[in-house]
Amino acid sequence: QVQLVESGGGLVQAGGSLRLSCAASGRTISSYVMGWFRQAPGKEREFVSAISRGARSTAYVDSVKGRFTISRDNAKNTVYLQMNNLKPEDTAVYYCAVCYIFVGESTNCRSSYDYWGQGTQVTVSS
């Protein structure tokens, strides 16, 4: 089974940037959609972004479009989330996840993510 470990979170002022990493081990993720989710205190988990197996397709929640960029390096079995112009409302625990259903070069796995990392805290101050 795959193990996912997120890193790169921290405390940043509004307008700043962070790059999150999700390192996979135990199983290659090169054939699968990878996604980023976040959960703020008292709120449900929210989809943030996803990237197709070959990185030709990406998806973002509207609130992060133009600010966040998802990418992957299949040779390193790692997925990234570059977060720019951070806002206080971005504060949350960020999780990465892998989707094992085959969807080609699409990102249609919002309800089919199978394994999750432990999360990394992102805190954005005003």
Residue pairs with C-beta under 8 A, 6 or more apart in sequence:
1 26
1 27
1 115
2 24
2 25
2 26
2 27
2 29
2 98
2 115
3 24
3 25
3 26
3 115
4 22
4 23
4 24
4 96
4 97
4 98
4 115
4 116
4 117
4 118
5 22
5 23
5 24
5 25
5 117
5 118
6 20
6 21
6 22
6 94
6 95
6 96
6 117
6 118
6 119
6 120
7 20
7 21
7 22
7 23
7 120
8 18
8 19
8 20
8 21
8 120
9 18
9 20
9 93
9 94
9 120
9 121
9 122
9 123
10 18
10 121
10 122
10 123
11 123
11 124
11 125
12 18
12 86
12 122
12 123
12 124
12 125
13 124
13 125
14 86
14 87
14 88
14 124
14 125
14 126
15 85
15 86
16 86
16 124
17 82
17 83
17 84
17 85
17 86
18 83
18 86
18 122
19 80
19 81
19 82
19 83
20 36
20 80
20 81
20 83
20 94
20 96
20 120
20 122
21 78
21 79
21 80
22 34
22 36
22 78
22 79
22 80
22 81
22 96
22 117
23 76
23 77
23 78
24 77
24 78
24 79
24 98
25 77
28 74
28 77
29 74
29 77
29 79
29 98
30 53
30 74
30 77
31 53
31 102
32 53
32 98
32 99
32 100
33 50
33 51
33 52
33 53
33 98
33 99
33 103
33 106
33 107
33 108
33 109
34 50
34 51
34 70
34 72
34 79
34 96
34 97
34 98
34 99
35 47
35 48
35 49
35 50
35 51
35 96
35 97
35 98
35 99
35 107
35 109
35 110
35 113
36 48
36 49
36 50
36 70
36 79
36 81
36 94
36 95
36 96
36 97
37 45
37 46
37 47
37 48
37 94
37 95
37 96
37 97
37 113
38 45
38 46
38 48
38 90
38 92
38 93
38 94
38 95
38 122
39 45
39 46
39 92
39 93
39 95
39 119
40 46
40 91
40 92
40 93
43 92
45 95
46 61
46 92
47 61
47 110
48 60
48 61
48 64
48 68
48 81
48 94
49 58
49 59
49 60
49 61
49 64
49 68
49 70
49 81
50 58
50 59
50 70
50 99
50 107
50 109
50 110
51 57
51 58
51 59
51 70
51 71
51 72
51 79
51 107
52 58
52 103
52 104
52 105
52 106
52 107
53 104
53 105
54 105
55 71
55 72
55 74
56 105
57 105
57 106
57 107
58 70
58 107
59 107
60 68
60 70
63 89
64 83
64 90
67 83
67 84
67 85
67 86
68 81
68 82
68 83
68 84
69 81
69 82
69 84
70 79
70 80
70 81
70 82
71 79
71 80
71 82
72 78
72 79
72 80
73 79
73 80
79 96
81 94
81 96
83 90
83 122
86 122
86 124
87 124
88 124
88 125
88 126
89 124
90 122
90 124
91 122
91 123
91 124
92 122
93 119
93 120
93 121
93 122
94 119
94 120
94 121
94 122
95 116
95 117
95 118
95 119
96 116
96 117
97 113
97 114
97 115
97 116
97 117
98 113
98 114
98 115
99 109
99 112
99 113
99 114
100 112
100 114
101 109
101 112
103 109
